[in-house]
Amino acid sequence: MGKAVAHGLAEEKAKVAICARGRDALEAAAEEFRLGTGAEILPIAAKQPVDGLVLSNAVRAGVLGLGKSLANELGPFNILVNNVCPGYTRTDRVVDLARSESLRQNKTVEEIYAVWE
């Protein structure tokens, strides 16, 4: 999301995640938004890899580690960073993956969802 949208959400008291290059930029952005907390929203695949998504699984695990590192780095400044991993959301991409997996494993789509959920 862009900076203007993030500002609008922050003004409405939403918790906004900040991504910046380098600690100085992150601290400046946190000060600008007057945030005391931050959250990264990650897919559940960050904790439990999905078969066939090697690159995505690696990147998501890296972002999870980034959040943990930021929590350690920014904690002394009273900035709380959390990783949030909600369950699966049946987006078009997830529906396509479930169909592909059902064909590959010779199972129904419902059986695939049952394993994922």
C-alpha positions, 0 to 999 in steps of 0.5 A: 500500500502507498504512504497516503493510504497508510496515513489514512488508515493510521488516522483511523486508528488502524495498526499499520505495518511499516516496511523501510530500507534500513533502521534509520528509515524505519525509525523515521517512518515509525516517528512519522506515523507515531506508531508504538506497534507494528504487525506483519501479516503473513500467510500461514505458509510462513510457518507450515510450507506448502508443497510445490511453492519452494520460493514462496515458502523460503521468502515467507520464512525470511519475512517471519525472521525479519519480524522477529529481528525487528522486534528485538531491534526496535523493542528498546524504542518501545516499538512492538512488532508482531507477526500475524499468520492467519489461516488460509483465505480462499483466494483465487490463487488458493482455489487454483492450488487446491485444484492442482493438488487434488489432481496431482494427489488424486484426491478431492478438492475438499480433502486438500482443504481439510489438510490445509485448514 
